Amino acid sequence: MFKKIFLLEKYILAFANILLCFNIFAEESDTVQIKEVVLDEVVVRSFKYDQNFRTQPISATTINRISIENRNVSSVKDLSSLVPNLFIPDYGSKLTSPVYIRGIGSKINSPSIGLYVDGIPYFEKSAFDFDMNEIESMEVLRGPQGSLYGRNTMGGLINVHTKSPLQHQETLITASAGNYTHLGGSVAHYGKIKDSFGYSVSANYSHSDGYFTNQYTGDKADNADSGSGRIRLEWQINPHLSLKVMQSFDYLDQGGYPYALVDAATGKTGAVNYNDYSSYKRRISSSGASLTYTAERFSINSQTAFQYLSDKQGVDQDFSAANTYFAIQNQQQSTFSQEVNIKSVTNGRYKWLFGVFAFHQTINNEVLLDMKIPNYTTEKWYDIPASGVSLYHQSVINDLLTDGLSLTAGLRYDYEQSSNDYSADTLFHTNGNTNPAAPFFSQLHFSQLTPKVALQYRFPNSQMLYASVTKGYKTGGFNSSFEQDKDRSFEPEYSWNYELGSKLSFWDGRLKADLCLFYIDWKNQQIYQPLPSGRGQMLTNAGRSESKGAEISLQGTVFNGLALYTNWGYTLATFKEYRRSATLDYAGKYLPFVPSQTFVVGGDYQIPLKSTKIDRLTLNLNYNGTGRIYWGEDNAVSHPYYGLLNGKIAVSKGIATLSVWAKNIANAEYSAYYFPLGREGFAQKGKPFTIGASITLKLK
């Protein structure tokens, strides 16, 4: 392992030397005037931060609009491995969107990584995987963000920002097609009624026949149709008062779960082969309003959001040609949240922020398990409302004791309560008898203080070092599936996160480097386990875990028009105390779903051409690597390192841009997911080589 790390360090140093050599060459002989490629400036658009992330004691990665287009990022899952120590496996359906940062994540129930879209919180990961269109930038914050963001941000935060109609006035029309019968189209219009009032309207549709054929039916198992629409209004009411209103709707009809039996002798994954078509259908409506008042010395922001999600999942849970059993889950979620904060806007030595956040969420689940052998049907109903309130504060003192030294201190108090109103009934089809289970009603209450302290020192040449200590927290809750009374609920989990990092800049900003070391002491970790029957999953708590590692990010402008980048993350996450049973002790085992490393290297090259046929040529090529992954707590099955090569070529002339993109160019074979079922193992293969093209018209 250390030999691999040493080799990676050599490659990174070589990359930096290449940048230096090219930089010297460019300074001496760059006679061609090419539009400069601007590196990803981490400009914070959040209503809680108002500074460049490179000035903050925090590990963060921003991908701007140009990089999103060049790297063909169309969903949150496309960020996997592009950001150090970020892993989002792409398997199952869009219901299944676990996100892991530095080993912290959740496969089922509430996520451990927060997601905000234009300030609207997405509390449930069943809503995470949506089609991304008209995105201005995306920010990934690594490490606990509880002192400012609170709920579901124990491992980090993803912020997504759509384009502002006050900054863009244009009409975009795009049509795309690719192999596996991928077809898509989108239209977006950004306009102004007057200088202070802008509006945008966008819509998109996507179809795919799917990648994997179900051998039993002869049809694709993972076909998908999706569509979405978005409206955004912005009004600068007066110089001090502004209003933003957002509304989006997302629809999905997807086949899913192309799981296949793994040959125990060879380790090869066979063909998908089950008798009942499995699917996932989802509707999401998200609404938000942001009102900001800015005075001479402070600003006040109100963020109101409402999200409704309705979905239906149908799964042939034995994943075989046998007519054994089939599960259906219907779910309705509605979440209302309100947040108000006030913060200083002066440039003095002391900056402050105070805020309050409240939410109410209802979750209604209906699960139907149709057992063909023996012939009975069990139906369960869960009504799980939750509500909470939080108070938070953060202070920053600059030039503390000496010039360049700053102290950041934050504190958040969270109180949350939830309940579970449960009932169940079993119908035996052979004789028509019913067997209702005893209903129950349970309540849980949680409260927690989460502090953060960080010191940073900025050198006169703008280089920066920082150290931070942060407490992470994720509330407990109810399992939506259980077979024993003791498994009805699970406890909160806690962590202490220690981080040491630096943010460096060389050669007049042409090369930027972020370096970080972290250590996480993790108690009561929420671990998913299969139910004793194997028909479903639940959460329980492990005793103690730890995660430690390093992150390196380099971005360099070789010469005007060419930018190179590389990111590397290493994570060693293990159980320290975890006795599964009287005979099973998993202490020392690796945490499942945590890659040992993530790696990306790539470049963007924009070439203006003096031609009557072409104005500009843009090239992107990137290689993403994912280290060894253990699929279960026992570490019995793992997946070795694999890498994916992706690329895109775009040609522009006037209002038109023609793009050709490809993913997994080398057609690497890998598994996106593995799980045991009884005495057998099942896996989903990763997506094969895909290629497509799109044409975009940009009308002013």
C-alpha positions in Angstrom: 0.0 0.0 0.0 2.8 2.5 0.9 4.6 1.6 -2.3 1.4 2.6 -4.2 1.2 5.8 -2.3 4.8 6.6 -3.0 4.3 6.0 -6.7 1.3 8.3 -6.8 3.3 11.0 -5.0 6.0 10.6 -7.7 3.3 11.0 -10.5 1.9 14.1 -8.8 5.3 15.7 -8.4 6.0 14.9 -12.1 2.7 16.5 -13.0 3.7 19.7 -11.1 7.1 19.7 -12.9 5.4 19.4 -16.3 3.3 22.4 -15.4 6.4 24.3 -14.4 8.2 23.4 -17.7 5.2 24.4 -19.8 4.7 27.6 -17.8 8.3 28.6 -18.5 7.9 27.7 -22.2 4.7 29.7 -22.4 6.3 32.7 -20.9 9.2 32.6 -23.3 7.5 31.6 -26.6 3.7 31.9 -26.4 3.1 34.0 -29.5 -0.4 32.6 -30.3 -3.2 34.6 -28.6 -5.6 32.1 -27.0 -8.4 32.9 -24.7 -7.2 32.1 -21.1 -8.7 29.1 -19.3 -9.7 30.3 -15.9 -9.1 27.7 -13.1 -12.0 26.7 -10.9 -12.3 29.7 -8.6 -14.1 28.6 -5.5 -16.6 31.5 -5.4 -19.2 30.8 -2.7 -22.8 31.5 -3.6 -24.3 30.1 -0.5 -26.3 32.4 1.7 -24.1 31.3 4.6 -20.6 31.8 3.1 -19.7 35.0 1.2 -16.0 34.4 0.5 -13.7 32.4 -1.7 -13.3 28.9 -0.3 -9.5 29.2 -0.8 -9.6 31.7 2.1 -11.5 29.4 4.4 -10.2 26.6 6.7 -12.2 23.9 5.0 -11.7 21.2 2.4 -13.8 22.1 -0.6 -13.9 21.4 -4.3 -15.9 23.6 -6.8 -16.7 22.5 -10.4 -17.8 25.5 -12.4 -20.1 25.6 -15.4 -17.4 25.2 -18.0 -15.9 22.2 -16.2 -19.4 20.6 -15.8 -19.9 20.8 -19.5 -16.4 19.7 -20.5 -16.5 16.7 -18.1 -20.1 15.8 -19.1 -21.4 15.9 -15.5 -25.2 15.3 -15.8 -26.0 13.9 -12.3 -24.6 13.8 -8.8 -23.2 10.3 -9.4 -20.9 11.7 -12.1 -19.0 13.5 -9.4 -17.7 10.2 -8.0 -13.9 10.2 -8.0 -13.8 13.6 -9.6 -13.6 14.9 -6.0 -11.0 13.5 -3.6 -12.5 10.8 -1.3 -16.0 11.2 -2.8 -17.6 7.9 -3.8 -21.2 7.5 -5.2 -21.8 4.0 -6.6 -24.1 3.8 -9.6 -26.3 0.8 -9.2 -29.9 -0.3 -8.7 -32.2 2.6 -9.4 -32.3 6.3 -8.7 -33.9 5.4 -5.4 -30.5 4.0 -4.3 -28.1 7.0 -4.2 -25.7 6.5 -1.3 -22.9 9.1 -1.0 -19.7 8.5 0.9 -17.0 11.1 1.8 -13.9 10.0 3.7 -15.7 6.8 4.6 -18.8 8.5 6.1 -22.0 7.6 4.3 -25.3 5.7 4.5 -26.6 3.0 2.1 -30.2 3.1 3.4 -32.4 5.5 5.3 -31.3 9.2 5.7 -28.1 10.3 4.1 -25.0 11.3 5.9 -24.0 13.8 3.2 -26.2 16.9 2.7 -27.5 18.1 -0.6 -28.8 21.7 -1.3 -30.1 22.9 -4.7 -30.4 26.7 -4.8 -30.7 26.6 -1.0 -33.4 23.9 -1.0 -32.4 21.0 1.3 -32.8 17.5 -0.1 -33.3 15.4 3.1 -33.8 12.0 1.5 -31.3 10.4 -0.9 -34.1 9.0 -2.9 -34.2 12.5 -4.4 -30.5 12.9 -4.9 -30.1 11.4 -8.4 -31.9 13.9 -10.7 -31.1 15.1 -14.2 -28.8 18.1 -13.9 -29.4 20.9 -16.5 -28.5 24.5 -16.6 -26.1 24.2 -13.6 -23.8 27.2 -12.9 -21.6 25.5 -10.3 -21.3 22.6 -7.8 -19.5 22.7 -4.5 -18.4 19.6 -2.5 -17.5 20.4 1.2 -15.7 17.5 2.9 -15.9 17.0 6.6 -18.8 17.8 9.0 -20.8 20.9 8.2 -23.1 20.6 11.2 -22.1 24.0 12.8 -23.8 25.8 9.9 -25.9 23.2 8.0 -26.8 20.7 10.7 -29.0 17.8 9.6 -27.5 15.0 7.4 -24.1 16.7 6.9 -22.0 14.6 9.2 -19.7 13.6 6.3 -20.0 16.7 4.1 -22.2 18.7 1.8 -22.9 19.1 -1.9 -24.2 22.5 -3.0 -25.8 22.8 -6.5 -26.4 26.3 -8.0 -28.5 26.8 -11.2 -27.9 29.7 -13.6 -29.1 33.1 -12.7 -31.4 34.9 -15.2 -29.9 38.2 -14.1 -26.5 37.0 -15.3 -27.5 35.1 -18.4 -29.8 36.2 -21.2 -30.1 33.6 -23.8 -32.1 30.7 -25.3 -30.5 27.2 -25.4 -31.8 24.3 -27.4 -30.1 20.9 -27.2 -30.7 17.5 -28.8 -28.6 14.4 -28.1 -28.4 10.8 -29.1 -26.1 7.8 -28.2 -25.8 4.1 -28.2 -28.1 1.9 -26.1 -30.8 4.1 -27.7 -30.1 7.1 -25.6 -32.2 10.1 -26.8 -32.6 13.4 -25.1 -33.5 17.0 -25.6 -33.7 20.2 -23.5 -34.7 23.8 -23.9 -34.0 26.8 -21.6 -34.7 30.5 -21.9 -33.3 33.3 -19.7 -34.7 36.7 -20.0 -35.3 40.1 -18.3 -38.5 42.0 -18.0 -36.4 44.9 -16.8 -32.8 45.2 -15.4 -33.9 44.3 -11.9 -36.2 41.4 -12.8 -35.1 38.2 -14.5 -36.8 34.9 -15.2 -35.8 31.5 -16.6 -37.7 28.5 -17.8 -36.2 25.2 -18.7 -37.3 21.6 -19.5 -35.6 18.4 -20.5 -36.4 14.8 -21.5 -34.2 11.7 -21.6 -34.8 8.1 -22.8 -32.5 5.1 -22.6 -33.3 1.5 -23.6 -30.9 0.4 -20.9 -27.5 -1.4 -20.7 -28.4 -4.9 -19.4 -30.6 -7.5 -21.0 -32.8 -9.7 -18.8 -32.1 -13.2 -20.1 -35.5 -14.4 -18.9 -37.6 -11.9 -20.7 -35.3 -10.9 -23.5 -35.9 -7.2 -22.7 -33.6 -4.6 -21.1 -33.8 -4.6 -17.4 -32.8 -1.0 -16.8 -34.7 1.1 -19.4 -35.5 4.7 -18.3 -37.6 7.7 -19.2 -37.2 10.9 -17.3 -38.1 14.5 -17.6 -37.9 17.7 -15.6 -38.9 21.3 -15.6 -37.6 24.4 -13.7 -38.7 28.0 -13.2 -36.6 30.6 -11.5 -37.4 34.2 -10.8 -35.1 36.9 -9.5 -36.1 40.4 -8.4 -33.8 43.1 -7.1 -36.6 45.0 -5.5 -34.3 47.9 -4.4 -30.6 48.2 -3.7 -31.0 46.6 -0.3 -33.8 43.9 -0.9 -33.8 41.0 -3.3 -36.0 38.0 -3.8 -35.4 34.6 -5.5 -38.2 32.1 -6.2 -37.5 28.6 -7.5 -39.8 25.8 -8.6 -38.8 22.5 -10.2 -40.5 19.2 -11.1 -38.9 15.9 -11.8 -40.5 12.7 -13.3 -38.9 9.3 -13.6 -40.1 5.9 -14.9 -37.2 3.5 -14.7 -36.5 -0.2 -14.9 -33.9 -1.2 -12.3 -31.9 -3.6 -10.3 -30.0 -5.5 -13.1 -28.4 -7.8 -10.5 -27.0 -11.1 -11.6 -25.6 -14.2 -10.0 -21.9 -14.3 -9.3 -20.0 -17.6 -10.0 -18.4 -18.5 -6.7 -15.6 -20.4 -8.5 -14.6 -17.8 -11.1 -15.9 -14.6 -9.5 -17.5 -13.7 -12.8 -20.9 -12.0 -12.9 -23.4 -13.8 -15.1 -26.5 -12.5 -17.0 -29.5 -10.8 -15.5 -32.1 -13.5 -15.2 -35.3 -13.0 -13.2 -38.9 -13.5 -14.1 -40.7 -10.3 -12.7 -40.0 -6.9 -14.3 -38.6 -4.6 -11.6 -39.0 -0.9 -11.7 -38.9 2.5 -9.9 -41.2 5.4 -10.6 -40.8 8.8 -8.9 -42.2 12.3 -8.9 -40.5 15.2 -7.1 -41.7 18.8 -6.7 -39.3 21.3 -5.1 -40.2 24.9 -4.2 -38.0 27.6 -2.6 -38.0 31.3 -1.9 -35.0 33.3 -0.7 -35.5 36.9 0.6 -32.3 38.9 1.4 -32.0 42.3 3.0 -28.6 43.9 3.0 -27.8 46.9 5.2 -24.5 48.7 5.6 -23.1 46.4 8.3 -25.3 43.3 8.2 -27.5 41.2 6.0 -30.6 39.1 6.9 -31.7 36.1 4.8 -34.9 34.0 4.9 -34.9 30.7 3.1 -38.2 28.9 2.8 -38.5 25.5 1.1 -41.0 22.7 0.4 -40.4 19.4 -1.2 -42.8 16.6 -2.1 -41.7 13.2 -3.3 -43.9 10.3 -4.3 -42.4 7.0 -5.6 -43.1 3.4 -6.2 -40.6 0.6 -6.2 -41.2 -3.0 -7.4 -38.5 -5.6 -7.0 -38.2 -9.3 -7.7 -36.1 -9.8 -4.6 -35.0 -13.3 -5.3 -33.5 -12.1 -8.6 -33.9 -15.5 -10.1 -36.2 -17.2 -12.7 -38.1 -18.9 -9.9 -41.5 -17.4 -9.0 -40.6 -16.9 -5.3 -41.5 -13.5 -4.0 -42.0 -9.9 -5.1 -41.9 -6.7 -3.0 -43.6 -3.4 -3.7 -43.0 -0.2 -1.8 -45.1 3.0 -2.0 -43.7 6.1 -0.4 -44.8 9.7 0.0 -42.6 12.3 1.6 -43.2 16.0 2.3 -40.7 18.3 3.9 -41.1 21.9 4.9 -38.2 23.9 6.2 -37.6 27.5 7.2 -34.2 29.1 7.9 -33.3 32.7 8.9 -29.9 34.0 9.5 -28.2 37.4 10.1 -24.5 38.0 9.4 -22.0 40.8 9.3 -20.9 42.1 5.9 -18.2 44.5 6.9 -14.5 44.0 6.2 -13.4 44.4 9.8 -11.4 41.9 11.9 -14.5 40.3 13.4 -17.2 38.6 11.4 -20.2 36.8 12.8 -23.3 34.9 11.9 -26.4 33.8 13.8 -29.2 31.5 12.5 -32.2 29.4 13.3 -33.5 26.5 11.3 -36.7 24.5 11.6 -38.3 21.7 9.6 -41.2 19.3 9.6 -41.2 16.1 7.6 -43.8 13.4 7.0 -42.9 10.0 5.5 -45.7 7.5 4.7 -44.5 4.0 3.6 -46.5 1.1 2.5 -44.6 -2.2 1.9 -46.2 -5.2 0.3 -44.4 -8.6 0.2 -46.0 -11.1 -2.0 -44.7 -14.6 -1.2 -45.5 -17.1 -3.9 -44.2 -20.1 -2.0 -45.9 -20.4 0.5 -48.8 -18.4 -0.9 -49.4 -15.4 1.3 -49.1 -11.6 1.2 -47.8 -9.3 4.0 -48.6 -5.6 4.0 -47.0 -3.1 6.3 -47.8 0.6 6.9 -45.4 3.1 8.4 -46.2 6.7 9.3 -42.9 8.4 10.4 -43.2 12.2 10.9 -40.2 14.1 12.2 -39.6 17.7 13.2 -36.8 19.7 14.6 -35.3 23.1 15.4 -31.7 24.3 15.4 -29.8 27.4 16.6 -26.3 28.1 15.3 -23.6 30.7 15.5 -20.2 31.2 13.9 -17.5 33.8 14.7 -14.3 34.6 12.8 -11.6 36.8 14.3 -8.9 37.8 11.8 -5.4 39.0 12.6 -5.6 37.3 16.0 -2.4 38.2 18.0 -0.5 38.6 14.8 -1.2 39.5 11.2 -2.5 36.6 9.1 -3.7 34.4 12.0 -7.5 33.8 12.1 -9.7 31.9 14.5 -13.1 30.4 13.5 -15.4 29.1 16.2 -18.9 27.7 15.6 -21.6 26.0 17.7 -24.9 24.5 16.8 -27.7 23.1 19.0 -30.1 20.6 17.4 -33.3 19.2 18.8 -35.3 16.6 16.9 -38.3 14.4 17.6 -39.8 11.6 15.5 -42.5 8.9 15.8 -43.5 5.7 14.1 -47.1 4.6 13.7 -46.8 1.0 12.5 -49.4 -1.6 11.5 -49.2 -4.8 9.5 -51.5 -7.6 8.1 -50.9 -11.0 6.5 -53.3 -12.6 4.1 -53.1 -16.3 3.5 -54.4 -16.9 -0.1 -55.0 -20.7 0.4 -57.8 -20.2 3.0 -58.5 -16.5 3.0 -57.4 -16.1 6.6 -55.7 -12.9 7.9 -53.2 -12.5 10.7 -52.8 -8.8 11.7 -49.7 -8.0 13.6 -49.9 -6.0 16.9 -49.7 -2.3 15.9 -47.4 0.0 17.9 -46.7 3.7 18.3 -43.1 4.8 19.3 -41.5 8.2 19.8 -37.8 9.3 19.8 -36.2 12.5 21.0 -32.7 13.7 20.2 -30.6 16.7 21.1 -27.0 17.6 20.5 -24.4 20.4 20.6 -21.9 20.3 17.7 -18.9 22.7 18.0 -16.2 23.6 15.5 -12.8 25.3 16.1 -10.3 26.2 13.3 -7.1 28.1 13.2 -5.6 29.4 9.9 -2.6 31.4 9.0 -2.2 33.3 5.7 1.3 34.1 4.7 2.1 37.4 3.0 2.3 35.6 -0.3 -1.3 34.3 0.1 -0.3 30.8 1.0 -2.4 29.3 3.8 -2.2 26.7 6.5 -5.1 25.6 8.7 -6.1 23.1 11.4 -9.6 22.3 12.6 -11.5 20.2 15.1 -15.2 19.5 14.4 -17.8 17.4 16.0 -20.1 15.4 13.7 -23.5 14.1 14.5 -26.3 12.2 12.8 -29.6 11.7 14.6 -31.1 8.2 15.2 -34.4 7.0 13.8 -36.7 4.2 12.9 -36.1 1.3 10.6 -38.7 0.9 7.9 -38.0 -2.8 7.8 -37.5 -5.0 10.8 -38.3 -8.5 12.0 -37.5 -8.3 15.7 -38.8 -5.7 18.2 -35.2 -4.7 19.2 -34.5 -3.7 15.6 -37.4 -1.1 15.4 -35.0 1.8 15.9 -31.3 2.8 15.9 -29.2 5.3 17.9 -27.5 8.5 16.9 -23.9 8.4 15.7 -21.1 10.8 16.7 -17.6 11.7 15.4 -14.7 14.0 16.2 -12.9 15.2 13.0 -9.4 16.5 13.0 -8.0 18.1 9.9 -4.7 19.7 8.9 -4.3 21.3 5.5 -2.8 23.9 3.3 -3.8 25.9 0.2 -1.0 26.9 -2.0 -0.5 28.9 -5.2 2.5 29.1 -7.5 3.6 31.0 -10.5 1.2 33.9 -10.3 -1.7 31.6 -9.7 -1.1 29.3 -12.7 -0.8 26.3 -10.3 -3.0 25.8 -7.3 -2.5 23.0 -4.8 -4.7 21.9 -1.9 -3.3 19.4 0.6 -5.1 17.8 3.6 -4.6 15.2 6.3 -7.6 14.0 8.3 -8.5 11.7 11.2 -12.1 10.8 12.2 -12.9 9.1 15.6 -16.4 7.6 15.0 -18.7 6.3 17.7 -22.0 4.4 17.4 -21.7 4.2 13.6 -25.0 3.4 11.9 -24.4 0.2 9.9 -26.8 -1.4 7.5 -27.4 -5.1 7.8 -29.7 -7.5 5.9 -32.8 -8.7 7.8 -32.5 -12.2 9.3 -34.7 -13.5 6.4 -32.6 -11.7 3.8 -35.7 -9.8 2.5 -34.7 -6.2 3.1 -32.2 -4.2 5.1 -32.1 -2.3 8.4 -29.8 -0.1 10.4 -28.0 -0.9 13.6 -25.1 0.6 15.6 -21.4 -0.4 15.7 -19.3 0.4 18.7 -16.5 2.5 17.4 -14.8 3.1 14.0 -12.1 5.4 12.6 -11.2 6.9 9.3 -7.9 8.5 8.4 -6.4 9.6 5.2 -5.0 12.3 2.9 -6.2 14.4 -0.1 -4.2 16.2 -2.8 -5.7 18.5 -5.5 -3.7 20.2 -8.2 -5.0 22.5 -10.9 -2.7 24.2 -13.4 -2.8 26.4 -16.5 -0.1 25.1 -18.7 -0.6 27.9 -21.2 -3.6 30.0 -22.3 -6.2 27.5 -23.5 -4.9 24.4 -21.7 -5.6 23.5 -18.1 -4.6 20.2 -16.4 -5.9 18.9 -13.1 -5.4 15.9 -10.8 -7.0 14.9 -7.5 -6.1 12.0 -5.2 -7.7 10.8 -2.1 -6.7 8.0 0.3 -8.9 6.7 3.1 -8.2 3.9 5.6 -11.5 3.3 7.4 -11.8 0.4 9.9 -14.0 -0.9 12.7 -12.3 -0.6 16.1 -15.1 -2.0 18.2 -17.9 -4.0 16.5 -19.1 -7.3 17.8 -21.9 -8.4 15.4 -22.7 -11.4 17.6 -21.3 -13.7 20.3 -19.2 -15.4 17.6 -18.6 -12.6 15.1 -16.1 -9.8 16.0 -15.4 -7.4 13.1 -12.8 -5.2 14.9 -10.0 -4.4 12.5 -12.2 -5.0 9.4 -12.5 -2.4 6.7 -15.7 -0.4 6.4 -17.8 -1.5 3.4 -18.4 0.9 0.5 -15.3 2.9 1.2 -12.7 2.9 -1.6 -9.1 2.9 -0.4 -8.4 5.7 -2.9 -9.9 7.8 -5.5 -7.9 9.3 -8.4 -8.5 11.6 -11.4 -6.2 13.2 -13.9 -7.3 15.1 -16.9 -7.2 18.2 -19.0 -9.3 20.8 -20.9 -7.9 22.3 -24.1 -9.7 25.1 -25.9 -8.4 26.0 -29.3 -9.7 29.0 -31.3 -9.4 28.4 -35.0 -9.2 31.0 -37.7 -11.5 29.2 -40.1 -14.6 30.0 -42.0 -16.1 26.7 -40.8 -15.0 26.4 -37.1 -14.7 29.1 -34.4 -13.5 26.9 -31.6 -12.4 23.4 -30.7 -12.7 22.1 -27.1 -11.1 18.9 -25.9 -11.4 17.1 -22.6 -9.9 13.8 -21.5 -9.9 12.4 -18.0 -9.1 9.2 -16.2 -10.9 8.2 -13.0 -9.6 5.6 -10.7 -11.3 3.9 -7.7 -9.4 1.8 -5.2 -10.3 -1.5 -3.6 -13.8 -1.6 -2.1 -15.0 -4.1 0.5 -18.7 -5.0 -0.1 -19.5 -6.3 3.4 -18.6 -5.9 7.1 -16.9 -9.4 7.0 -14.6 -8.3 4.2 -15.2 -11.6 2.5 -15.7 -10.1 -0.9 -13.9 -7.0 -2.3 -13.4 -5.3 -5.7 -9.8 -4.4 -6.8 -8.8 -1.0 -8.2 -10.4 -0.1 -11.6 -10.2 2.9 -13.8 -12.4 4.6 -16.4 -11.3 6.7 -19.3 -13.7 9.4 -20.5 -13.5 12.2 -23.1 -15.4 14.8 -25.0 -14.8 16.9 -28.2 -16.8 20.0 -28.9 -16.8 22.1 -32.1 -18.4 25.5 -32.2 -19.4 27.8 -35.0 -21.6 30.8 -34.5 -24.7 29.8 -32.5 -24.1 26.1 -32.8 -21.9 23.6 -30.9 -21.6 20.0 -31.8 -20.2 17.7 -29.1 -19.2 14.0 -29.1 -18.6 12.4 -25.8 -17.6 8.9 -24.6 -17.5 7.2 -21.2 -15.5 4.1 -20.2 -13.7 4.3 -23.5 -11.5 1.3 -22.7 -14.7 -0.7 -21.9 -13.3 -1.6 -18.5 -15.1 -4.4 -16.7 -16.0 -3.8 -13.1 -18.8 -4.3 -10.6 -20.9 -1.3 -9.4 -22.4 -3.3 -6.5 -22.3 -6.7 -4.8 -24.4 -8.2 -2.1 -25.0 -11.7 -0.6 -28.4 -13.3 -0.8 -28.6 -16.6 1.2 -25.6 -18.6 0.3 -25.1 -16.9 -3.1 -23.7 -13.6 -4.2 -25.2 -11.1 -6.7 -23.6 -8.1 -8.5 -24.4 -5.4 -10.9 -21.9 -4.8 -13.7 -20.6 -1.3 -14.2 -21.8 0.5 -17.3 -20.0 -0.4 -20.5 -18.5 1.8 -23.2 -21.0 4.5 -24.1 -20.8 7.1 -26.8 -23.1 9.9 -27.9 -23.4 13.3 -29.6 -25.3 16.4 -29.0 -25.9 19.7 -30.8 -26.7 22.9 -28.9 -28.0 26.1 -30.4 -27.3 29.3 -28.3 -29.6 32.2 -29.3 -29.2 35.6 -27.9 
